[in-house]
Amino acid sequence: MAELSFSDVGKSFGSATVLRDIDATVAEGEFVALLGPSGCGKTTLLRLIAGFETPDRGEIRLGGQTVASAVSGRFVPPENRNVGIVFQSYALWPHMDVARNVAYPLEVRGVPRRERAQRVEEALALTGLSDFAGRAPAALSGGQRQRVALARCLVAEPRAVLLDEPLANLDLALRASMQDAFAAFHRRTGATMVYVTHDQTEALALADRVAVMEAGRIRQFAAPETLYDEPASAFVAGFVGDGAVLTCRPTGPLRADGVPIEVLGQQIVARGRDPHPTHVCLRPDDLRLTDGGAIRARVRACTYVGGRFRLTLDTGEADVVAFSRARARIGDTTGVALKRPWCFRDPNAGAVSPAMEALTQGALTHA
Ligand SMILES: Nc1ncnc2c1ncn2[C@@H]1O[C@H](COP(=O)(O)OP(=O)(O)OP(=O)(O)O)[C@@H](O)[C@H]1O
């Protein structure tokens, strides 16, 4: 397995730039998800790694070797990259049984029969398919077919495994059990994996780190808990996790315990590192429903989410989301208090005004 890195990679189709400024490194053995809305460039990035597309800018390296470079013009074709790919469509041979499907990449390479049999057996065991070796793909469930595709990819001992929405065709229950299967597969093989999805639950559940993409750019590349607790932009805050993203304004210098801000008419000390935050991310857990809460909000929606209720609350200024143990009636009014939400400066916010600079000067000296 191998490290994968991108430096300043860009890609256009005609006049449309679909990837820009891609600078990232996937460590050897790391499980990374590419997450973003439809059309943000996830599949194109995957195709660049596989060698189905060439970059217009920058360089891609795999295991210390440059596999594509717009600078030197070097390009290693897909068949020489030793990268495994699992598509959502499985792409199995219908006339071959499971074992033969898995053996196929080794047959093509001329691997001797005995070694082939042993490697196929191992791959089937790793994916929990040992009992299905003699079955035809048509006699398998969607999840089992996907595992055959995974075994076939694994048997070739690729330097990296690329997965393009591999669970998109499966029903919800199967998706959950396949997520467990992918996680187990990753633990046992230590494979470097890049997993494309537009399903944030899947990305956050599976990946060591998630690259959140928007309009051809990686907006934040971090561990799931960092994306959730400390989003770097309004886009990431809104795209990952539940809750609301509101504008805020700093009310004083950065302190050791956080940033004084005003949001929803309240002065609070939020979590944060930027002295000039523009936005605050209110996760449901950042809100406390209490009669004494200074913010008055009207219940707009109440849905049961297993063990508790998810409330959408209209504060008059913006809608926020909170959890409640008790069911609430639509139209009821409740008090809301803010805990310590995360605040940040959105990269699109532009320069800090001199007035704002003056207000927030003296960072830490007043802490
Ligand atoms: N071969 C191509 N020629 C022209 N445009 C393309 C080509 N391939 C992709 N695009 C465009 O590039 C953009 C990114 O596409 P891509 O498939 O990478 O997005 P995605 O994030 O994987 O989307 P989805 O989640 O819908 O699969 C889209 O606007 C798409 O229309």
PDBQT file of the ligand as one rigid body, heavy atoms in Angstrom, charges set to zero:
ROOT
HETATM    1  N1  LIG A 401     -15.821  13.981 -19.490  1.00  0.00    +0.000 N 
HETATM    2  C1  LIG A 401     -16.387  15.115 -19.103  1.00  0.00    +0.000 A 
HETATM    3  N2  LIG A 401     -16.616  16.114 -19.989  1.00  0.00    +0.000 NA
HETATM    4  C2  LIG A 401     -17.181  17.284 -19.612  1.00  0.00    +0.000 A 
HETATM    5  N3  LIG A 401     -17.561  17.558 -18.349  1.00  0.00    +0.000 NA
HETATM    6  C3  LIG A 401     -17.373  16.604 -17.420  1.00  0.00    +0.000 A 
HETATM    7  C4  LIG A 401     -16.783  15.341 -17.741  1.00  0.00    +0.000 A 
HETATM    8  N4  LIG A 401     -16.713  14.602 -16.608  1.00  0.00    +0.000 NA
HETATM    9  C5  LIG A 401     -17.240  15.367 -15.633  1.00  0.00    +0.000 A 
HETATM   10  N5  LIG A 401     -17.631  16.561 -16.103  1.00  0.00    +0.000 N 
HETATM   11  C6  LIG A 401     -18.203  17.669 -15.316  1.00  0.00    +0.000 C 
HETATM   12  O1  LIG A 401     -17.334  17.915 -14.230  1.00  0.00    +0.000 OA
HETATM   13  C7  LIG A 401     -18.051  18.261 -13.058  1.00  0.00    +0.000 C 
HETATM   14  C8  LIG A 401     -17.644  17.329 -11.935  1.00  0.00    +0.000 C 
HETATM   15  O2  LIG A 401     -18.124  16.016 -12.223  1.00  0.00    +0.000 OA
HETATM   16  P1  LIG A 401     -17.870  14.787 -11.247  1.00  0.00    +0.000 P 
HETATM   17  O3  LIG A 401     -18.482  13.573 -11.868  1.00  0.00    +0.000 OA
HETATM   18  O4  LIG A 401     -16.434  14.730 -10.903  1.00  0.00    +0.000 OA
HETATM   19  O5  LIG A 401     -18.710  15.238  -9.972  1.00  0.00    +0.000 OA
HETATM   20  P2  LIG A 401     -19.149  14.394  -8.690  1.00  0.00    +0.000 P 
HETATM   21  O6  LIG A 401     -18.812  15.268  -7.529  1.00  0.00    +0.000 OA
HETATM   22  O7  LIG A 401     -18.543  13.049  -8.734  1.00  0.00    +0.000 OA
HETATM   23  O8  LIG A 401     -20.713  14.320  -8.891  1.00  0.00    +0.000 OA
HETATM   24  P3  LIG A 401     -21.771  13.147  -8.534  1.00  0.00    +0.000 P 
HETATM   25  O9  LIG A 401     -21.847  13.066  -7.043  1.00  0.00    +0.000 OA
HETATM   26  O10 LIG A 401     -23.035  13.650  -9.149  1.00  0.00    +0.000 OA
HETATM   27  O11 LIG A 401     -21.247  11.898  -9.190  1.00  0.00    +0.000 OA
HETATM   28  C9  LIG A 401     -19.523  18.170 -13.427  1.00  0.00    +0.000 C 
HETATM   29  O12 LIG A 401     -19.994  19.461 -13.701  1.00  0.00    +0.000 OA
HETATM   30  C10 LIG A 401     -19.527  17.305 -14.675  1.00  0.00    +0.000 C 
HETATM   31  O13 LIG A 401     -20.622  17.635 -15.504  1.00  0.00    +0.000 OA
ENDROOT
TORSDOF 0
